[in-house]
Amino acid sequence: MHTVTTNGATVPALGFGTFRIPGPDVLNIVPQALKAGFRHIDTAQIYGNEAEIGQAIASSGVARGDIFLTTKVWVDNYRHDAFIRSVEESLTKLKTDYVDLLLLHWPNDAVSLAEQIGALNEVRKAGKVRHVGVSNFNTTLMAEALKLSDAPLVTNQIEYHPYINQDVVIDAAKKAGMAVTGYYGMADGKVFSDVVLKDIAARHGKSVAQVVLRWLVQQDGIIALSKTVSEARAIENVAIFDFALTAEEMAAIHALANADGRIVSPDGLAPIWDKAA
């Protein structure tokens, strides 16, 4: 498994995402994903499956120390006391005394960013989390968070797939020594019918999903999340380190980006997004 080194953290470049995977499916697929070779598991308080993730990891036979575990604090828990309490609850559910990475899930201007970052730093200092970061932040919020944080911020987790240009955020993250973690890599299934991607996949004898995940991790400082409830797909998704895309193929996939490519932008949560350069 390739890794990305970012502000003091070494993160497996390919993670297993669990958004919208219900508890019973988590109990089935997470051990299978770990067996297939995944060593980075991503969840969040709002996903409602932390307890099952904890159970699945505990029964997987893979040592906790060999797994990079990420969770995210939900926006309703950003006030200091609620934040600390919510992290304790997450640790209890996850059956662990620390998480490797804790993120602020979305911006929430009802609580000052200073208070949010302060609590993030506090749980890190207490040893409850090893590394901290943000998710769904634009470059303005990233810059503010970086200024406010004593601890280095490891990543900004954002929507990233072939149809969205995230160069502005990626460049800002790079300058700060941060990685970008991409979610929604399959663009809600849109990639599977794409002629350009199908052609590249055929050339390499790989699936479209493998090509997209390879495109993501082949970029400097990018961590990719994949998601499936199928054991066969989990095995397929992790098998992306035995081939490489050419510079021309990388460029052809980048060229699929368009101004209307964003899929995830919930009202009341999304910031004012950066425009592509």
Disulfide bonds with the S-S distance in Angstrom:
none
